[in-house]
């Protein structure tokens, strides 16, 4: 009886230790291999531009970027109009993103509802909704 009790306690300790070790390895894997180390923070807003015969020009204006300097090539900007599918915005600007820069998102009809999303390493770092 005493011998089987020792085996049971030893087995429980090995099992709990294996679970704890597996969880620790999993957390380290998440931290260093899946999530980027420094995620940038972007402060931006959407504004109306010129009125044309096709509609209203909509512009994404960057206020500032914090935590990590990033380039326009590092991010992806997606746009959804009136709950349709997301489409990737073609960015013609090169170099580092800085405050005061503007990106023309396109020309849209009055009454349209736009959702704009900025992604960095497949993580959403900024998102906004705007009615034209």
RAJO-V421587 format. One record per helix or strand. SS is the DSSP state (~ for helix, > for strand). FROM is the first residue (numbers start at 1). LEN is the number of residues. Records with the same first field share a line. If there is no record, write none. Layout:
SS=FROM-LEN / FROM-LEN
This chain:
~=2-33 / 72-3
>=41-11 / 56-11 / 71-1 / 75-7 / 87-2 / 96-1 / 102-7 / 113-8 / 123-9
